[in-house]
Amino acid sequence: MLIGIAIPLSRDFAAVRDSTKAKFLIHGERDEISSLHGVRRFYAGASEPKDLVVIDGANHVFDGQQTEVADALEDLLGDWNG
């Protein structure tokens, strides 16, 4: 299982994109480092299984929204283990 939180798309993530392991991505809607558009494009090209959660209004460090990130992780992991 691979978990990416606010992944910096300026790096090469081809190995992650192409991996057959489950991929869970959490990204902020207003991330100023990696655009949501870029992450959606990366996600579209990623192999299954995969899941993307977008935190509304969140910046790159999820300032003031860490609870939403924790909740998203809990939901994703619960769905995977359940």
N, C-alpha and C positions, 0 to 999 in steps of 0.2 A: 504494500500500500504506500502511495506517495501523497504527501500533503504539501500543498503550496499555498502560502499566505502572502499576498501582494508580491507575486513573483516579478523580478526585474527582467523584463524581456530584452534588455540590452545584452544579456548573456545568452549563450547557446543552450537551449533546453530541448534540442532535438531528441536526445536520449529519453527524456521524460515524455515528450509528445508521442514517441513511437513505442514506449514500453507497454507491455500487456498487463502490467500491474494496475490495480485500481488507482485512479487519480482524483484527488479531492482538491479543488481550487477555491480559495476564498479571496475576494478582491473588493476593494473600495470603489464605489461609483465615481468618486472624484479623485482617484489616485493621480497625483501630480508627477509620479516617477514612471509608471507604466500605465498607459491609457487603457480604459475599459474596452475600447474598440479593439486594441491590440490583443488583449487577453481573450476576448470573444473569438477573434480570428485564430489564436493559438488553440483554444478549446475546440473549435470546430474541426481543426485538423488533427486533434489528438485521438488516439485509438481508445476504444471502449475497454473496460468500464471507466466511466468518468462522471464527475458532477461538479458544477460551478455554482457557488453562492456569491451573490453580489450584495454587499452591505450598503444600503441606501445612504447617500450623503457622506460616506466615509472617505477620508484622505488616505495617503499611503501608510501612515502609522495608526490608522483607526482611532485618532485622537478622540477620547471620550466615548468610544464605542467598542471597547474591549469586551464588554459583556455580550454584545451581538456576535462577535467573533467566537467567543467561548460557546455560546449557544449553537452557532452553526457547526462548530466542531463536534459538539455533543450529539447533535442531530445526525450529522453525517456518519459518525462512528457508530452510533446506535443503530442506524439503518443497515450498516455494513455487518455488524455483529448480530443483529436481530434476526 
